[in-house]
Amino acid sequence: MSTNKLIPFEDLANQMSRRKFLRLCGLGFLGLTLPKKLIKESFRIISDDLESHTLGRVATAGQKLYDEPNLQSKVLETLYQDRILEIRDVIKNEEGSSTNPIWYEVERKGFVNSAYIQPVFDKENSTKTRILGDGCLGEITVPFVDSYRQMDQYSKFVYRLYYASTFWVLSREEDNSGSVWYRLLDDRTYGTFYVPAAAVRLVPNSELLPISPDVPWDQKVIDVNLSTQRMTAYEGDNQVFASRISSGVRTREGGYATPKGYFRTTRKRPCRHMAYPADENYSGYDLPGVPWVSYFNSNGVAFHGTYWHNDFGVPHSHGCINMTPEAAKWVYLWTTPAVLPEKYFYGDEQGTRVIIH
């Protein structure tokens, strides 16, 4: 069988384990037709030591639990923000759904639309670690964890940190009781705060190696189709990656539409605290630890991972290209310039071409 054979994504559930299927869901592939080679290579950037059950975090309060996977069925419960659900199955239902046809069957035999349910795992990490030099990248591996100004849960609360968000870890420290904490950089205020170390996975350098480094930088291109809310990556004429996205929201007043045109990914950073004040057209946001950021214009518009919604395929952003954290990580590692593991910011004019239309 040719490695470039195209497989409808809906058929994959019958060809692989539920765990692998859910892991591909995390890459934002639902609804796409994929080359077989792409499916195989995509697992490179997802850890193999996942728990046996996928969990879902309610990212926005007010989500409904239904007795069937459609909006016209009986509402069983209204869910509060940050409630953790066990995902039993993934169902695609085009009828009786919102703009997002993907539903999760969860505990108690109920169904919830996936738009605001973040797929998460709950994995604590070894704290027998060392932080060398100027620090390293860390990734949150639990559904959420609170951070504090000092190494004390009774000190001033700073932020709630969410699964798959990333931060620059400056140091490993122990409190008076011997508990281990990491001191994290707030790259918006350039202050610091503390988080229990077990909630953070230190990302090894081997995981930050570039994808397809032998392909000349000018042979890589990303095509973003705003009408279909899809991005596709090419090496020459060969499609090597595709994912659903969420672009900027266009409103009657103008909104925050993603710019169209030709760009390059000239600046990148593995983590970023993004914030924007509210105005008359759109609500503001304050999002620490946005993962895998690949900027492609001077106004700060970028590809990046997203932990505050799971509604890919529908515009949501202030202009950026929202992606699942896993898909954004692929883009970050595949595009040029390559960022050295010991850096949390890097720029170069020989960036990967981006076409947005």
Secondary structure, DSSP 8 states (H G I E B T S, - for coil): --TT-EEEGGGGGGTS-HHHHHHHHHTT-TT-EEEHHHHHHHGGGS-S---SSEEEEE-STTEEEESSSSTTS-EEEEE-TT-EEEEEEEEE--TT--S--EEEEEGGGEEEEGGGEEEE------------TT-EEEEE-SSEEEEESSSSTTS-EEEEEETT-EEEEEEEEE-TTS-EEEEEEETTTTEEEEEEGGGEEE--GGGG--SSTTS-GGGEEEEEETTTTEEEEEETTEEEEEEE-B-B---TT-TT----EEEE--EEEEEEEEEE---SSS--EEEEEEEEEEE-STT--EEEE-SS---TTS--BSSSEEE-HHHHHHHHHHSSS---TT-S-EE-S---EEEE-
